[in-house]
Amino acid sequence: MGCGRVGTGLAKELEAAGHSVAIIDQNREAFRRLGPDFQGRTIAGVGFDKDILLEAGIENAGAFAAVSNGDNSNILAARVARETYNVSNVVARIYDPERAEIYQRLGIPTVATVLWTTDQIVRRLTPEGSRSEWRDASGLIELCEVSLHKNWFGKPISLIEEAAKVRVCLITRLGEGVIPNAHTVLQAGDLVHVTVEESRRASVDAILLAAPEGE
């Protein structure tokens, strides 16, 4: 929802990655930003209106991003997508960092404008493996944000470290960094950052994107 610079960039990047995209904006003229090569659907209307969302295909959506220029509209649309249509990956762009934290506590992942990058939002919409954030001079060791199967939430950090043979060095929880210990229990919405050998990233992704053994 929202076909400004942010929405346009997201739509193009997601489509280039092979995803089917529908974009909503109240102003039909905004769709010109997408250019002639955009193959997705464009729907003119209010992004939290259920009829508009249904026209955009919300019932089959795997992800929803609310990135218009209004905090209230973004949060309302994100909550409708999450709570009414059970969209699994939802993110809302919020200008006010304090309000962003409040909505994080309500279970709506948010990205405050001062922290925003297209890559951050794409990570939340398409959690398909690890993303490298830093590597040492040799290129052998990386700090990665990893995606987890939902069944890892509620489990202690030590279980992830044992199963994937990685070190969990940082959790981003409700917008704040937390240095975990072996007894720290993961909560839904946590972003998990691990140090891992570059050669093992694929095997680590395979382990963490699956449910823990025995479930």
Buried (B, 14 or more C-beta within 10 A) or exposed (E): BBBBEBBBBBBBBBBEEEBEBBBBBBEEEBBEBBEEEBEBEBBBBBBBBEEBBEBBEBEEBEBBBBBBEBBEBBBBBBBBBBEEBEBEBBBBBBBBEEBBBBBBEEEBBBBBBEEBEBEBBBBBBBBEBBBEEEBEEEEEEBBBBBBBBEEBBEBBBBBBBEBBEBEBEBBBBBBEEEEBEEEBEBEEBBBBBBBBEBEBBEEBBEBBBBEBEEE
